[in-house]
Amino acid sequence: MSDSKKNTVIIFIHGLNGDPMDTWKRDRFTKSLPELIGSDQDIDGFDVYTFGYKTGFTPGQYDFKQIAKILYSDIKAEFSGREIVFVGHSMGGLVIQQYIIDRFKANEEINLKQIKGAVFLCVPFKGAPLAGFFSSFNKQIRSLRKNSDHLKELEEDWTTYTFRGGSKIVPKNMVHSIPQLLMYGAQDGVVKEQSSSPLHLDDAIKYTVDVDHKGVCKIDEGDTIYKHIKDFLLNQVKESKHSMMLSIQGYDKQKGDGEGVTLDWTPLFKYKPRLIPTKEIWETQLNHELTYAMNTWEENWSKKTNRIRVHGRLPLTAGIAIGSHFSKTKGIILEFDHYGELWSTEKLDKTYEPYAEYHPGNAQQNNRAILILSVCKDIHAEVKVSLNVENKDYCMLVNVLPENGPSQTSIETAAQAVAYASKVKEVAEDLKSKGVKEIYLFLNTPFSLALFVGHYLTAMPAIQTYDYTMPGYIESCLI
C-alpha cells in the first residue's frame, strides 16, 4: 500500500474467508486500518502492506502452516533486510505465529530478528467452536477446530521458543524477544476469550475491547483499538530501532556511543585558532573518507538499519558534505543530537512554511547562482559584500529564510528543520530549471540543519560551499 523504502514494514494478514483490503475497513467510503496507519504523521516511520492468500469455505484451501510458507516466500522477495511488524486478524494471527516458529526451527537468526512486533486481533489460539460444524474437506477450517493437531503443535512450539524468553534448549544466538499486543472482543461470538487470550501468550500486552469478531478490524482513528495499536507501534516497536554511529572527530575527540564508523579529522580542524580544511583537502581526502563510511554502511549495515546517527563538532559545510553522502535518495534517516534532543530526518512538518527571496544578479547571462541560508541571522548583506570584494559574477541570488524570519530559535523542531531542508531542495531545483549550472552556497544555520540540507541536496548542479572566516568567506567542499 505504501513503499517509501522505510526501514520497518507493517504487514496486515486477514483471517479465514477474509480479504486483504475489505477485512480492514467498514465500507467503501471509509479508510481501512492499514490506510489509517499509513497516513498517520505520528507513526510515519513505517511502510504499510497487506498480505492476501487463497481462503474460503470450499474444499481445497491451504491450512495456516502452508500459508505461513507462502508468506515467507513473499517476504524474502519483497522485504529482505527490512524490519517487520505483523498485524493479524483471526487465523491471520496463527499464520504469524507459525511464521515466527518456522524461523526458529530453521535456525534463521537474521530472518527471525527482522521481526520487531506482532499484533493479534481476536485470534483463535485454541480453536473456534464453529469450525467443528464445517466440512472436514477444508484444511483451513479443520486446522481451526478446538484441539486440532496443528494448534496443539503451535502452542507447544510457542512455549518452547518464545514464552517468557523460551526454554533453555534455544541457542543463545536464537533468543529473540518479540513485543506483542493482543486484543479480545467482548462481543466476539466466533472466538471465545479463553481461546483468544490463552496463558501461553501472557507475555503480550492484553486488552478486552467492546467489539465483535469482525468489528475489531473495522475502526477509525478515534477508536480505542486504534489508539492501543498506535501506542504499541510508538512505544514498543520504535524503541527497538537502532542506528549506525558515524562519529567524526573534528574540533575535538569526543566519541559517540554505539557501533559504526569513526573518522579522525582533528589534525585538519582547530577551534582556537579556527582552522578549516581547504577545498583541495576536501577533494583529495575528506570526501574519500566519507565515501568509505558510506560504503561501510552499504556493505555491513544497510540490511540491519537505514538510520545513521552523526556525532561530532564540525563546521557547517561539513554538515552539508556529510548529509549529501548519506542522502535521502538512498532511503537513509539521519539523526543528530541537537542541544540534547535527538533530531532526525524522519518527519516533515507540512504546516511549517519557509520562504525564499529572489534577487537579480550582476550578470544576467551568467549560469551561476548564489544560494543563502539565513536561519540564525540574515547574512544576505554580508554575503553580497564578500561577492563584491571577490568580483564574483552571478545571474541570481536567493535567500531562504525561516517562516517567521531568522533568529536563534527560528526552527524549533526536527520536523521544521526537515521542512526547511525540503524548501532549499525546491529552490535549488528551481534554479536548475532556469539553466543554472553552478551554485555558491552560504549558510548561517545550526549544524543539524546543515546536515539535513545536505541530505536533501541531491541531483543538483555543482554546489560550491563557503565557510565563514571572521570576516569574509573561503571556499570549502564541493558537492
C-alpha positions as CSV (number, residue, x, y, z in Angstrom):
1,M,0.0,0.0,0.0
2,S,2.9,2.4,0.7
3,D,6.5,1.9,-0.2
4,S,9.0,4.7,0.6
5,K,11.6,2.2,1.5
6,K,11.4,2.9,5.2
7,N,13.3,0.6,7.4
8,T,10.3,-1.1,9.0
9,V,7.2,-2.5,7.3
10,I,3.9,-3.4,8.9
11,I,2.2,-6.4,7.2
12,F,-1.5,-6.9,7.8
13,I,-2.8,-10.5,7.5
14,H,-6.5,-11.3,7.3
15,G,-8.3,-14.4,8.6
16,L,-10.5,-17.2,7.2
17,N,-12.7,-16.0,4.3
18,G,-11.2,-12.5,4.7
19,D,-9.8,-10.1,2.1
20,P,-6.5,-8.1,2.1
21,M,-8.5,-4.8,1.8
22,D,-12.1,-5.3,2.8
23,T,-11.3,-7.1,6.1
24,W,-9.8,-3.9,7.4
25,K,-12.5,-1.3,6.5
26,R,-16.1,-0.6,7.4
27,D,-17.3,0.2,4.0
28,R,-16.1,1.6,0.7
29,F,-16.4,5.2,1.9
30,T,-14.0,4.9,4.9
31,K,-10.3,4.4,5.2
32,S,-9.0,0.9,6.0
33,L,-6.9,0.3,9.2
34,P,-3.7,0.0,7.1
35,E,-4.6,3.3,5.3
36,L,-5.1,5.0,8.7
37,I,-1.8,3.9,10.0
38,G,0.0,4.7,6.7
39,S,-1.3,8.2,6.8
40,D,-0.8,8.9,10.5
41,Q,2.0,11.5,10.8
42,D,2.8,10.4,14.3
43,I,3.8,7.0,13.2
44,D,5.2,7.7,9.8
45,G,8.4,5.6,10.3
46,F,6.7,2.6,8.7
47,D,5.7,1.4,5.3
48,V,2.3,-0.5,5.3
49,Y,1.3,-3.6,3.3
50,T,-1.5,-6.2,3.3
51,F,-0.9,-9.9,2.6
52,G,-3.6,-11.9,0.9
53,Y,-4.0,-15.6,0.3
54,K,-6.5,-18.2,-1.0
55,T,-9.3,-18.7,1.5
56,G,-12.9,-19.6,1.8
57,F,-15.4,-22.3,2.9
58,T,-14.9,-24.5,-0.1
59,P,-12.7,-27.6,-0.3
60,G,-9.1,-27.2,-1.5
61,Q,-7.9,-24.4,0.8
62,Y,-4.5,-24.2,2.5
63,D,-4.1,-24.6,6.3
64,F,-2.3,-21.8,8.2
65,K,1.0,-23.8,8.2
66,Q,1.1,-23.7,4.4
67,I,0.0,-20.0,4.3
68,A,3.0,-19.2,6.6
69,K,5.3,-20.7,4.0
70,I,3.7,-18.6,1.2
71,L,4.2,-15.5,3.5
72,Y,7.9,-16.4,3.9
73,S,8.3,-16.5,0.1
74,D,6.7,-13.1,-0.3
75,I,8.8,-11.5,2.5
76,K,12.0,-12.8,1.1
77,A,11.2,-11.5,-2.3
78,E,9.9,-8.1,-1.2
79,F,11.3,-7.2,2.3
80,S,14.7,-8.8,2.6
81,G,16.7,-6.9,5.2
82,R,13.9,-4.8,6.4
83,E,12.3,-4.9,9.9
84,I,8.8,-6.3,10.2
85,V,5.8,-5.8,12.4
86,F,2.8,-8.1,11.9
87,V,-0.9,-7.4,12.5
88,G,-3.1,-10.4,12.2
89,H,-6.8,-10.9,12.5
90,S,-8.3,-14.3,13.5
91,M,-6.5,-17.1,11.5
92,G,-4.0,-14.4,10.3
93,G,-2.6,-14.4,13.9
94,L,-1.9,-18.1,13.6
95,V,-0.1,-17.5,10.3
96,I,2.1,-15.0,12.1
97,Q,2.8,-17.4,15.0
98,Q,3.7,-20.2,12.5
99,Y,5.9,-17.9,10.5
100,I,7.9,-17.0,13.6
101,I,8.2,-20.6,14.8
102,D,9.4,-21.7,11.3
103,R,12.2,-19.1,11.6
104,F,13.2,-20.6,15.0
105,K,13.2,-24.2,13.7
106,A,15.2,-23.3,10.6
107,N,17.8,-21.5,12.8
108,E,17.3,-18.4,10.6
109,E,18.7,-15.8,13.0
110,I,18.7,-12.8,10.6
111,N,15.2,-13.5,9.4
112,L,13.9,-14.0,12.9
113,K,15.4,-10.8,14.3
114,Q,13.8,-8.9,11.5
115,I,10.6,-9.3,13.4
116,K,10.1,-6.4,15.7
117,G,6.5,-6.8,16.9
118,A,3.2,-8.7,16.5
119,V,-0.4,-7.5,17.0
120,F,-3.1,-10.2,17.5
121,L,-6.7,-9.3,16.9
122,C,-9.3,-11.9,18.0
123,V,-7.1,-14.9,17.2
124,P,-8.3,-18.5,17.9
125,F,-5.1,-19.7,19.5
126,K,-7.0,-22.7,21.0
127,G,-9.5,-23.0,18.2
128,A,-13.0,-21.8,17.3
129,P,-16.2,-23.8,18.2
130,L,-17.9,-23.0,14.9
131,A,-15.0,-24.7,13.0
132,G,-16.4,-28.1,14.2
133,F,-19.6,-27.6,12.2
134,F,-18.0,-27.2,8.8
135,S,-16.7,-29.6,6.2
136,S,-13.6,-31.7,7.1
137,F,-12.5,-31.4,3.4
138,N,-11.5,-27.8,4.1
139,K,-8.0,-27.8,5.6
140,Q,-8.2,-24.2,6.8
141,I,-11.3,-24.9,8.8
142,R,-10.1,-28.2,10.0
143,S,-6.9,-26.6,11.4
144,L,-9.0,-24.2,13.4
145,R,-11.0,-26.8,15.3
146,K,-10.6,-27.0,19.0
147,N,-7.7,-29.3,20.0
148,S,-6.6,-29.7,16.4
149,D,-3.1,-31.2,15.9
150,H,-1.9,-28.0,14.2
151,L,-3.0,-25.8,17.2
152,K,-1.5,-28.2,19.8
153,E,1.8,-28.3,18.0
154,L,1.8,-24.5,17.6
155,E,1.1,-23.9,21.3
156,E,3.9,-26.3,22.3
157,D,6.4,-24.7,19.9
158,W,5.4,-21.2,21.0
159,T,6.0,-22.1,24.6
160,T,9.4,-23.7,23.7
161,Y,10.7,-20.8,21.6
162,T,9.1,-17.6,22.8
163,F,7.1,-17.8,26.0
164,R,9.0,-15.9,28.7
165,G,12.2,-15.9,26.7
166,G,11.9,-19.5,25.5
167,S,13.3,-22.7,27.1
168,K,16.9,-23.4,27.8
169,I,17.2,-25.6,24.6
170,V,17.0,-22.5,22.4
171,P,20.6,-21.5,21.3
172,K,21.7,-18.1,22.7
173,N,22.0,-16.6,19.2
174,M,18.4,-17.5,18.5
175,V,16.9,-16.0,21.7
176,H,14.7,-13.2,20.5
177,S,12.0,-11.2,22.3
178,I,9.1,-10.0,20.2
179,P,6.8,-7.3,21.6
180,Q,3.2,-8.5,21.3
181,L,-0.2,-6.7,21.6
182,L,-3.3,-8.9,22.0
183,M,-6.9,-7.8,21.8
184,Y,-10.0,-9.9,22.6
185,G,-13.5,-8.8,21.5
186,A,-16.1,-8.8,24.4
187,Q,-18.9,-9.3,21.8
188,D,-16.9,-11.9,19.8
189,G,-19.2,-14.9,19.2
190,V,-16.7,-16.7,17.0
191,V,-13.6,-16.9,19.2
192,K,-14.1,-17.1,23.0
193,E,-11.9,-15.3,25.5
194,Q,-10.1,-18.5,26.7
195,S,-9.1,-19.1,23.1
196,S,-8.1,-15.6,22.1
197,S,-6.3,-14.8,25.3
198,P,-4.5,-18.0,26.4
199,L,-1.9,-18.4,29.1
200,H,0.9,-19.2,26.7
201,L,0.6,-15.6,25.4
202,D,0.9,-13.9,28.8
203,D,4.0,-12.1,27.5
204,A,1.7,-10.0,25.4
205,I,0.1,-6.7,26.3
206,K,-3.6,-7.6,26.6
207,Y,-6.8,-5.6,26.3
208,T,-10.5,-6.5,26.1
209,V,-12.4,-4.3,23.7
210,D,-16.1,-3.8,23.1
211,V,-16.4,-5.2,19.6
212,D,-17.4,-8.4,17.8
213,H,-15.1,-10.7,15.7
214,K,-15.2,-8.6,12.6
215,G,-15.6,-5.2,14.3
216,V,-12.1,-5.4,15.8
217,C,-10.7,-4.6,12.3
218,K,-13.2,-2.0,11.2
219,I,-12.2,1.1,13.2
220,D,-11.3,4.7,12.8
221,E,-8.5,6.8,14.4
222,G,-10.7,7.7,17.3
223,D,-11.4,4.2,18.4
224,T,-9.7,2.6,21.5
225,I,-8.3,-0.2,19.4
226,Y,-6.6,2.2,17.1
227,K,-5.1,4.1,20.0
228,H,-3.7,0.9,21.5
229,I,-2.1,-0.1,18.2
230,K,-0.7,3.3,17.7
231,D,0.7,3.3,21.2
232,F,2.2,-0.1,20.7
233,L,4.0,1.0,17.5
234,L,5.3,4.1,19.1
235,N,6.4,2.8,22.5
236,Q,7.2,-0.9,21.9
237,V,8.4,-1.1,18.3
238,K,10.1,2.2,17.7
239,E,12.2,1.8,20.8
240,S,13.9,-1.2,19.3
241,K,15.2,0.7,16.3
242,H,19.0,1.0,16.2
243,S,21.4,3.2,14.2
244,M,24.8,3.0,12.8
245,M,27.0,5.6,14.6
246,L,29.1,7.9,12.3
247,S,31.5,9.6,14.8
248,I,33.6,12.3,13.2
249,Q,36.3,13.8,15.4
250,G,36.7,17.4,14.3
251,Y,37.2,20.2,16.7
252,D,37.8,17.6,19.5
253,K,37.9,13.9,20.0
254,Q,34.5,13.2,21.6
255,K,33.2,9.9,20.6
256,G,29.5,8.9,20.2
257,D,28.1,5.8,21.9
258,G,27.3,2.8,19.6
259,E,28.8,0.8,16.8
260,G,29.7,2.2,13.4
261,V,32.5,4.2,11.8
262,T,34.9,6.7,13.4
263,L,36.8,9.2,11.3
264,D,39.6,11.3,12.9
265,W,39.7,14.7,11.3
266,T,41.2,16.5,14.3
267,P,44.6,17.3,12.6
268,L,42.7,19.3,10.0
269,F,40.3,21.2,12.3
270,K,41.2,23.6,15.0
271,Y,38.7,25.6,17.0
272,K,41.1,28.1,18.5
273,P,42.6,29.5,16.3
274,R,39.9,28.3,13.9
275,L,41.3,26.2,11.1
276,I,39.2,25.0,8.1
277,P,40.4,22.5,5.5
278,T,40.9,23.8,2.0
279,K,38.8,22.8,-1.0
280,E,41.7,20.7,-2.2
281,I,41.9,18.7,1.1
282,W,38.1,18.1,0.9
283,E,38.6,16.7,-2.7
284,T,41.7,14.6,-2.0
285,Q,41.0,13.3,1.5
286,L,37.8,14.1,3.4
287,N,35.3,13.2,0.7
288,H,37.1,9.9,0.1
289,E,36.7,9.1,3.9
290,L,33.0,9.9,3.7
291,T,32.7,7.6,0.7
292,Y,34.4,4.9,2.8
293,A,31.9,5.5,5.6
294,M,29.0,5.3,3.1
295,N,30.4,2.0,1.6
296,T,30.7,0.6,5.1
297,W,27.1,1.3,5.8
298,E,26.0,-0.3,2.5
299,E,28.1,-3.4,3.0
300,N,27.7,-4.0,6.7
301,W,24.7,-2.1,8.0
302,S,22.1,-1.4,5.3
303,K,20.3,-4.7,5.8
304,K,20.0,-4.0,9.5
305,T,19.2,-0.3,9.6
306,N,18.7,2.7,7.5
307,R,19.3,5.0,10.5
308,I,22.7,6.8,10.8
309,R,23.4,8.9,13.9
310,V,26.1,11.5,13.2
311,H,28.3,12.7,16.1
312,G,30.9,15.4,16.0
313,R,31.7,19.1,16.3
314,L,32.4,20.4,12.8
315,P,31.9,23.5,10.6
316,L,28.6,23.9,8.8
317,T,29.9,23.0,5.4
318,A,31.0,19.6,6.8
319,G,27.3,19.0,7.7
320,I,26.4,19.7,4.1
321,A,29.0,17.3,2.8
322,I,28.1,14.5,5.3
323,G,24.4,14.9,4.5
324,S,25.0,14.8,0.8
325,H,26.9,11.5,1.1
326,F,24.2,9.9,3.2
327,S,21.4,11.3,1.1
328,K,17.6,11.0,1.3
329,T,17.5,9.2,-2.1
330,K,19.3,6.2,-0.5
331,G,16.5,5.7,1.9
332,I,18.6,6.8,4.9
333,I,17.3,8.5,8.0
334,L,19.9,10.8,9.6
335,E,19.9,11.5,13.3
336,F,21.8,14.2,15.3
337,D,21.9,15.4,18.9
338,H,20.5,18.9,18.7
339,Y,21.3,20.5,22.0
340,G,20.3,17.4,24.0
341,E,17.3,16.4,21.8
342,L,17.6,13.7,19.1
343,W,16.6,15.2,15.8
344,S,16.0,13.0,12.7
345,T,15.1,13.5,9.1
346,E,12.2,11.0,9.5
347,K,9.3,13.5,9.7
348,L,8.4,16.7,7.9
349,D,6.2,19.4,9.3
350,K,3.8,20.3,6.4
351,T,2.4,23.3,8.2
352,Y,5.9,25.0,8.5
353,E,6.5,27.3,5.5
354,P,10.0,28.7,5.0
355,Y,10.1,31.3,2.2
356,A,12.7,32.3,-0.5
357,E,13.6,35.9,-1.5
358,Y,14.8,36.1,-5.1
359,H,17.1,38.9,-6.2
360,P,18.6,39.7,-9.7
361,G,22.3,39.2,-10.0
362,N,25.0,41.4,-11.6
363,A,25.4,39.3,-14.8
364,Q,22.1,38.1,-16.2
365,Q,23.7,35.8,-18.8
366,N,25.9,34.1,-16.2
367,N,25.0,30.4,-15.3
368,R,26.0,30.8,-11.6
369,A,23.5,31.5,-8.8
370,I,24.0,32.4,-5.1
371,L,22.1,30.4,-2.5
372,I,22.0,31.8,1.0
373,L,20.5,30.0,4.0
374,S,19.7,32.7,6.7
375,V,18.4,30.8,9.7
376,C,20.1,32.1,12.8
377,K,20.6,35.5,11.3
378,D,20.2,37.2,7.9
379,I,23.6,37.1,6.2
380,H,22.3,38.4,2.8
381,A,24.1,41.8,3.2
382,E,27.5,40.4,4.3
383,V,27.5,37.8,1.6
384,K,26.9,40.5,-1.0
385,V,29.9,42.4,0.3
386,S,32.1,39.3,0.1
387,L,30.9,38.7,-3.5
388,N,31.7,42.3,-4.5
389,V,35.2,42.1,-2.9
390,E,35.9,38.9,-4.8
391,N,34.3,40.2,-8.1
392,K,32.1,37.2,-8.4
393,D,29.5,37.2,-11.2
394,Y,26.1,35.6,-10.8
395,C,22.7,35.6,-12.5
396,M,20.6,35.4,-9.4
397,L,20.7,35.4,-5.6
398,V,18.2,33.6,-3.5
399,N,17.9,34.0,0.3
400,V,16.0,31.2,2.1
401,L,14.5,32.2,5.4
402,P,12.5,30.5,8.2
403,E,8.8,31.0,8.4
404,N,9.0,33.9,11.0
405,G,12.4,35.3,10.0
406,P,15.9,34.5,11.2
407,S,16.7,34.1,14.9
408,Q,18.4,31.6,17.2
409,T,15.0,29.9,17.8
410,S,13.5,30.3,14.3
411,I,13.4,26.5,13.9
412,E,12.2,24.7,17.0
413,T,11.7,21.0,15.9
414,A,13.3,18.4,13.8
415,A,10.2,18.3,11.6
416,Q,10.5,22.1,10.9
417,A,14.2,21.6,10.1
418,V,13.2,18.9,7.5
419,A,10.6,21.3,6.1
420,Y,13.3,24.0,5.7
421,A,15.7,21.5,4.0
422,S,12.9,20.5,1.7
423,K,12.4,24.1,0.8
424,V,16.1,24.5,0.0
425,K,15.9,21.5,-2.3
426,E,12.9,23.1,-4.0
427,V,14.8,26.3,-4.6
428,A,17.8,24.5,-5.9
429,E,15.7,22.6,-8.4
430,D,14.1,25.8,-9.5
431,L,17.5,27.3,-10.2
432,K,18.4,24.2,-12.1
433,S,15.3,24.6,-14.2
434,K,16.3,28.2,-15.0
435,G,19.6,27.0,-16.5
436,V,21.9,27.4,-13.5
437,K,25.0,25.2,-13.8
438,E,26.7,26.2,-10.6
439,I,25.6,27.2,-7.1
440,Y,27.6,29.1,-4.5
441,L,26.2,28.1,-1.1
442,F,26.5,30.3,2.0
443,L,24.8,29.5,5.3
444,N,24.2,30.5,8.9
445,T,22.3,27.6,10.5
446,P,22.6,25.1,13.3
447,F,24.8,22.2,12.4
448,S,21.9,19.8,12.5
449,L,20.1,21.9,9.8
450,A,23.2,22.0,7.6
451,L,23.3,18.2,7.9
452,F,19.6,17.9,6.9
453,V,20.0,20.3,4.0
454,G,22.9,18.3,2.6
455,H,20.7,15.2,3.0
456,Y,18.2,16.7,0.6
457,L,20.6,18.3,-2.0
458,T,21.0,15.5,-4.5
459,A,20.9,15.6,-8.3
460,M,21.7,19.2,-8.3
461,P,24.1,21.4,-10.3
462,A,27.6,21.6,-8.8
463,I,27.4,23.3,-5.4
464,Q,30.4,25.1,-4.0
465,T,30.1,25.7,-0.3
466,Y,31.6,28.6,1.6
467,D,32.8,28.8,5.2
468,Y,32.8,32.0,7.3
469,T,36.3,33.0,8.4
470,M,35.6,36.1,10.5
471,P,35.5,38.2,8.4
472,G,34.7,37.0,4.9
473,Y,34.2,33.6,3.3
474,I,36.5,31.0,1.8
475,E,35.8,28.0,-0.5
476,S,35.1,24.7,1.3
477,C,33.8,21.4,0.0
478,L,32.3,21.0,-3.4
479,I,29.2,18.7,-3.6
